[in-house]
Amino acid sequence: MNPADKILLQRGLNKNGTGQLFFSQEFGRLCRRYIPFKNGALRDSLWVEPDNVSWNTPYARRQYYEHKAKRLWAEKCWRDHKKDIIQSTAKYCGLNVK
């Protein structure tokens, strides 16, 4: 049997691996419909790193916490799409999730 580090590396699940990046990109993609939209600048400012998803506008933090209708959009997205994100990431990494 291969060591755990080698198995994780083969599946892209190592730290900052391709599986982690795919997970972050998928999460960011699904968050788009939850983000307040006026002219699209906030939605289009998505910045994805393997271990982080953020929106880079001067007002992103304020919108995230204070917008009346669409505040805390990442939490809402995760609550609504957690299974979808996990399943698509598992499929990307060559794993099966039941």
N, C-alpha and C positions, 0 to 999 in steps of 0.2 A: 504494500500500500504506500502511496506517495505521501510525503509530509504535507501537513495542512497548508503551509505557505505556498507550496508548489501547486496544490489543487486550486487555491484561491487565485493564484497568478494565471493559471490556465483558463479559468472562467472569467477573468477580468475583474475579480472581486477584491483584489489587493488594494491597499490604500492608494487613492488617486488613480485607480485603474479605469479601464474603459467601461466596465459595468457600473461603477460609481458615477462616472460622467454621464452615461446614458440615463441613469436614474434621475440625476439632477436636471438634465435636458427635458425628460418626459414630464417631470413635475412642473418645470417652468412653462412648458407648452400647455399643460392642462390648467395652469393658473390664469392664463390669458383672459378667459371668459369671466373671471371673478374680479378683475382689476377695474377700478373706475375709469371711464373713458370720456374724455372731452375732445382732445385732438390727437390722441394716440401716443403722445410723447412718453407718458408713464409706462404704458403697456410695452412700447418698443424699446424701453431702456433696460430690458432684462439683461442681466449679466450672470452667466452660468460658469461655475468652476466645479471641479469634481466633488467638492464637499460643501458647496455653498450656492445658493440662488439668491440674487438680490436685484433690486430695481434702483437704478442710479439717476435720479433726478433730485433737484434741491428740495422738492416737496414730497418725496416718496414716503418718508417716515410719517409725516403729518397725515397724509392720505391713508396710510396703513392703519393708523390708530384712531383717527378722528372722523373719517368719512362716515356719514350717517348710514348709508345703505350698503356700502361694500367694504367695510372695515375688516381687518384681519383676513384678507383674502386667501393667504397661504394656508391658514388653519382650516378654512372652509373647504378649500380644494382638497386638502389631505383627508379631511373627514369624508368627503363625497367620493373620492377616487383612489383611496388607499389600495384597495384590492387590485384595481386596474393597473396602477403604477407598479406594484409588486409583481403582478403577473407578466407585464410587458418586459420588465427588467429581467425577470427569471428566464423568460423566453429568449431574450437577447443574449443572456449568459449561457444558454443551452441547458437550462434546468426546467424541471416540471414542478408546478405548484398546484396543490389540490385545494 
